[in-house]
Amino acid sequence: MIRVIIVEDEILSRIGIQSLLEEQKDIEVAGTFGFAKDALEYLKTNLVDIVITDIEMPEMNGLEFIREIRKQELADGIIILSCYDKFEYAREAIALGTDNYILKQDINEENLMKAICEVREKISGRTGERRRLHSLDEIPADETDIKAVGVIRLEQDHVDEKMILHLLDGIISRYHMGSLIDSYNRNPFIVFRLPASVPKEERKRILGDYIEEIQKNILQYTNKHLLMGISREFRDMQGIPAGYQEADEAVEMRFYHESISVYYSEDICWSRETPEFMFSTKSFMEKSGLEIFEKELNQFLSTCRRKQIWVKTARDALSQAVSIFVYSILKEYLYDMAIVRRWSGKYPFVDAVTTSASCTEVNRKVQELIGQFKEALTEIFEEDDFGRILSYIDKNISTGLPLEELAELGNMSISAFCRKFKDRMGVTPVQYINQKRIEKVKEMIKKSGCTLGEIAAAAGFSNENYMVRVFKKITGKTITDYRRDMGNVKF
């Protein structure tokens, strides 16, 4: 996209040229002006590729205007509009650095586009000759300046990367901000140069002005802010690699604060501590299950944001927690390990965590997937009587759970129910119920202050002696040994 402004005091001529250019898809008319002084003020704060200007204008004529453009380096290309009887002015304008001219009586779409294309070729070559850095060795050494590295992250939906770098090069050169480095194996970055003679707060203000100027000009082309990470200040050239690392890591803060586009390393203190976190599975298949999951997910992400947990660490911890959660749910409710393994890979939970650009995106994607996961699991339970029976056992583990009652739930005889149960689960109903009761016993052993009788009653055993025998049979340990292994105090 070529940004053009038109400077012409004759309004009909100005509108005519604008209408011809606005039909071209690769050209943007950034502004039109009737006075050169107004155009000059605009150029001081906005990036423009080509200026199309008349020579004879009130207050400031075209020659003075062109002289100021070249003196202040306000635009790369200049095209003048001339008349036959004013051609001497055109010659003088060309001597001042004009790139092309068009006779007013010859203005039409073809001639105008031809002139712009010729100027585009000229300024493209000129840009190539400009100091454009590709390695640290090419930066002019000046140890008297204070420096800071600004790493640029180009988002995938930005316009062409080469165009962005071209714009950056022009902005940085025009305002003498420092040096642009476009290296093939890393993000492009700027080495900002700041005067050492002014206080740090003033340097910070200057740096802020540089960044604001970059963002403002880039916005005119892409309608998006650039993501930038800014390092701490340093003086020696040897500090550039460390400054790059600081600035590159600072941009990672976008994961937690996506509404910000510039991230300062000095404001960030990353923690590499791995947060201990697990989702609770106990009530997931109940009505409130999704709400509980969403609340725990929000709490985890909020904690990571508050503690400034390093993004990769947070992603890894969340990926692991979601994977364990899903596997535990499947193992608890499906039981068939072949089905568990198939379901474990059915939903891209880990991809959602590792590829999302922000907390908000992670939250939304994971919640959507978990909702789909629960919905599909619920459908299986509704279609399969065993899902209903297993859920009933879980909810009533502390009661007697007679086989007649369970068989009735499945609309089967006791013998048919027991046979089908063992075919499906691999164990008899009694063995399965005892396994679930022992899980309850283990859970209560972890709590101090419970007697064996209280534990037996809560787990649905008829008496504590029967519970002790079943516990030893299933776990291979006595309750005393298990409690000791758990580090609990004796009753």
N, C-alpha and C positions, 0 to 999 in steps of 0.2 A: 504494500500500500504506500503510495506517494502522497505526502501531505503538501498541499499547495495553498498559498494565499494570493489574493488578487488585490492590487493597489491601483486604483483608477478613479479619477475624480468625476468622470462622466458616468452617471448612473446607468444609462442604457447600455453603454459599452461594458460596464462592469457586470451587469445582469446577463448580458449576452454571452460573455466568456464563461461565467459561472454555469449557465445552462448547458453549454457545450461540455464542460468538464464533469458535471454531475451525472452525465450519462455513462461515464467510464467507470467500470467496476474496480479498477486498480488505483483510482485517484480519489482522494478526499479533499474537498475544498474546506480547509480549516477555518478560513475567515475571509471576509471582503472588506476593503477599507477605501474611503474616499480621500483620506489624508495620509501622507507618508509618516507623519509623526505618530499617528495612532497605530499604524502598522509596526513602527519601530518599537513602541512600548510593548506591543503584543509579542514580538519576536524575542524580547529580552526574557520572557518567562515561559515561552512555549517553543517546542521543537517543530521546525518546518523544514521540508526538504527543498522546495523550490518557491521562489518569489517571482510572481509575474507582475511587472510594474510599468506604468506609464512614465515618461520622462518629464513632461510638463505638468506640474501640479502646484496648487497654491501652498503658501507658507514654507514648505520644504520641497524642493524639486527632486526629480528622480535621481539626478547625479549625486546630490548630497545624501540622499537616502541610500544609494548603492555604496557610497564611500563609508557610511556608518555600518552598513551590514558587513562589509569586508573587514573593517577595522575591529569590530567587536565579535566577528565570527558568528553571526546570528543565523546564517542559512548557508547551505552548501551550494545551491544552484540559483541563478538569477536569469530571468528572461525579460527583456525590455520590449515595450510596445512603441513603435516609432512611425512617423509619417515621412513621406518622401522629402518634404521641404524642411524637415528637422533632422536629416540624416547625420549632420555633423555632431549633433548631440549623441546619436547612437554610437558613433565612432569613439567619442570620449567615454561613453559608458562602457564600451567594450574594453577600453584601455584600463578602466578602473576594476575590471574583473567580472564583467558580465559574460555569461556562458552562451547566450543565444539572443536573437532578436527576431521580431515578427513585425512586418509592416501592417499597420492597422487595416488598410484596405484589403489585405490578403488573409485576414483572420477568418478561418472556417475550421470545422472539426479536424479535417485531415492535416492542415498545416500546423494547427495548435498541438495536436498529438505528436506530430513529427518532431517539433521543437522540444517538447517535453521529453520524448524518448532519447533524443540526442543529448540533452542535459543530464538525463538519468545515467546514461553511459559514462559521461564525463565525471560526474560526482561519484559514481561507483568506483572508477579507477582511482579517483582522488582519495577516497576512503581507504582503498587498499594500500596507498602510499603512506597514509597517516600512521603514526606510531601505534601499532596494534600488538599487544604482548601475548606470547604463548608460553613463556617459561619465566621462572623467577629471575634467571640470569639477565633478562633483558630490562629489568626495572632499574632506572637510573639510581645509583646509590646517593642518598642524601641523609646522613645520620642526624642532621639538625632538626628535621621534622619529626613530629609525633605521628605515629601510624596506627591504623586499625584496619582489620580485614572485614569485609562485608561479603558473605557468601550468598549467591543468588540461587534460589530453587525455582526452576521453571516447571509449572504444573502441566500435566499432559494436555489439558484443553486450551492451553495458551496458543496464540498464533505461532507461526514459524519461528523456530529458535534462532535461526540466522538473522532474521529481521530484528528480533529483540536485542541480540548482541550488537547489531549495527546501531540501533537506537542508543543503547547504553554507551557505546563508544563515542557517539556524537555528543551526548549529554555530558559525559565525564570530561571530554576534551574541551567542550565549550566553557564549562565552569571551573576548569582546572582543579578537579576534585582529587585526582590521583591517577591510578593506572588500572586498566581492565586486563584481567588474565583469563583467557579462554583456553583451558587445558583439556586435552582429549580424555583424560582419565579421572577427571573430578568435576565438580560443579564449577561453573564460571564464578569468579570472585573479583572484588575490587580491593585494591590497597589504597585506602583513603590517606591523604596527607593533610595534617593539621598543624598550624603554627605552634611551635613550642614556646613562643614568646608571650602567649596569652594564658590566663588561668584555665584550669581543667574545665570548670563550668562553662566558660566561653567556648572552649573546644567542643564540648558536648553540644552546645547550641549550634555551632557551625556544622557539625556532623549531622545534626537533626535537619538543618536547612538543606544540606546536600541530599539526604535521603528523601525529603519532601519533594525536592525538585525532580529527582529521578522518578518517584511514584507518580507525580502529576503528569509528567511527559509521557510515561509509559501508558498511563490510563487513557490518554487520548488515542492510542493505537489499539489497545487490547481490551479496554473496558474492565481490566482486572489489575489489582495490585500485584507487584512482585513479592514473593516471600523472601525475606532477607534475615540472615543471622549476623550479628555484629560482635566482633571480638572485643576484649579489653584493649586498652592502649599499649603500645610498645614503641621502642625507639630504634633498635638495631634491626637491620634487614634479616638477620638470622631468626628473628621472632615471627616471621611470616608463616612458616609451617605450623607452629603452635597456635598462632592466631587463626589460621584456617580451620584447624581442628576445633577450636573453641566456637567459632562462628557457625561451623557446620552442625555441631551438636546443639547450639542454641536454637536452630530452626526446628529441631525436633519438638520444641515446646508447642508447636502448632497442634500437635495431637491433643493437648489439653486446652488450648486457647485458640480456636480456629478463627475467631473474629479479628485477631491481631495479625498484621502482616510483617512487622519488624520485631525481632527478638534480640535482646541485649544479653550477652553472656554474663555481664557483671550483675544482672538481676536474677540469675538462675544458679541454684545450688543442687545439682542432680544427686539423687540417692540411688545407689546400686543395690540397696537392700531388697531381697526378694520378699514380697509380702506373703505371709501365710494366709491362705484363703481357700475355703471349700464351700460349695453350694450345698444347702441342706436338701435331702431327697425325701424326707419323711412324709410330707403332705403334698408332693408334687401332683399326684393324680386327683387330688381333691379340688374342689371349686376354687379355693384360694391359692392353689399351687403356683399359677403364673404370677400372681401378684407378689408372692413371697420371693420367687426367683428374680423378678424385676427389681424389687427393693434391694436384694442382696447385690445384684449387679451394679445398681446405681451407687450403693455404698462403697463397693470396691473401687469403682472408677473415681468417685469423689475423693476417697482416701489417697489414691495414687496421684491425683491432681494436687491435693493439698500438700503431700509430702514430696512432690516433684520426683516421683519414682522414675528412673530412667525408662524411656518408652519401650525399649526391647525387653527389659525385665518385666514390665507390666504386661506386655503382650504375652510373653512366655508363661507367666503365672496364670493369666486368664485362660489361655489355651489349654493348659493342663487342668485347670479347675473345671472347665466346661467338658473336656473329654472324660474326666473321671465321673462327673455328674451324669452325663448321658449313659456311660457304660454301666454305672450303678443302677440307674433307673431300668435300663433294659434287662440287666441281670436279675433284678428283683421282680420284674413283672412278666418277662417273657420266658425266662428260665432255660429255654432251648439255646445252647451256646452257639449253634450254627446261625440261628436267627439273630442273636445278639451281635455276632460279628458282622452280619450283613447290614444290620441297622446302624451299627457304629459308623459305617462309612457312607451312609445314605445322605446325610446332611452336612454341608461344608462349614461346620462351626469354626474350625481352626482357620480356614481361609478368610472367613469373615473377620476374625480377630487380627490376623497378620497383615491383611491388605487394606483395611480401612484407614483412612487418612486422619480420622479424629475420634475422640471419645464419643461424640454424638453419633457418628456413623457406626461405630462398633456397637453401641447400645441398641440402635435401631435394628441393625442386621441380626445380631444375636437374639434379640427378643422375637423378631419375626420367625427365625428358624426354630427357636424353642417352642413358639406357639404352634407352628406347623407340626413339629415333632410330637407334641402332646395331643394334638387333634388326631393325627394318624394313629397314635397309640390307643387313644380312646376308642376309635373306630374298631380296632382289633378286639378290644375288650367287649364292645357291644355286640360284635358278631360271634364271639366265642364265649360259651357258658363258663369255660374254665377261668377266664379273666374275672368274671363275676364271683366265682367260687373262691378263687385265691384272694381276691380283695376282701371277701367276707371273712375268710380265715384270719387275715391280717388284722381286721378291725375287732375280731372277737376272740383273740388268742387267749385271753384270760378266763374264758368260759369253758364249758365242757366240750363243745363242738362234737356232738355225736354224729356218727357216720350217716344215720338215717336222715338227719337234718341236711347234711351236705349233699347227699344223693338226691334229696327232694329238690334242692336248688337247681340241680342239673337235669331234673325230670328223668331220673334213672333209678333202677333198682340198686340196692347196696352192692351186689356182686358186680353188676355192669359198671357202676361208678368206680369201684375199687380197681377193676381191670383197666378201664380207660384212664384212670388217674395214673396208674403205674406206667402204662404205655406212654403217656404224655410227659410225665415228670421224672420217670426213672426210679421212683421210690413209691412206697405205699402211702395212703393218706395219713396213717398214724405216724410213719417215719417223718413225713413232711411236717406234720403239726408239731412233733417233738423237736425237730430242727428249729422251727420258728420260735418255739417256747424257750429253747436253750439260748437263742439269740437274745430273747428278752431277759433271761437270767443273767447273761454276761453284761447286758446293759445296766441291770440293777446292782450287780456286784461292784461296779465302778462307783456307785453311790455309797457313801458311808452311812452307818446308822440303821441299816435294814437287817432284820433277822432272817434266818433261813425260811422260817414259816411265812413271813411276809413276802419274801421273794417267790416262794412256791405258789402262794395264792395269786399274786399278781401275774405270774406266768401261766396260770391255768392248770398246775399240777394238783392232784388230789391230796398229796401230802409231801412233806419235805424229804422223806426217805426215798420215795419214788423219783423225785427230782434229782437227788444225789446220784442214784443209779443210772438214770438216763444221761445225766451230765457226763459221768465217767465214760459211758459207752460211746457217746458222740464225740467228745473232745479228747478222750484218752487221758484226762487229768481229773483229779479230785477238785472239788470247789476250793478246798484249802490251798492246794498247789496253784490253782489258777489265780486265786486272790493274791497269793504271795508273789507270783510272777507279775501281777499288775501293780504291786507295790502298795496294796491296800492294808490297812490295819485290821487285825482280827476283830470279830464281833465280840 
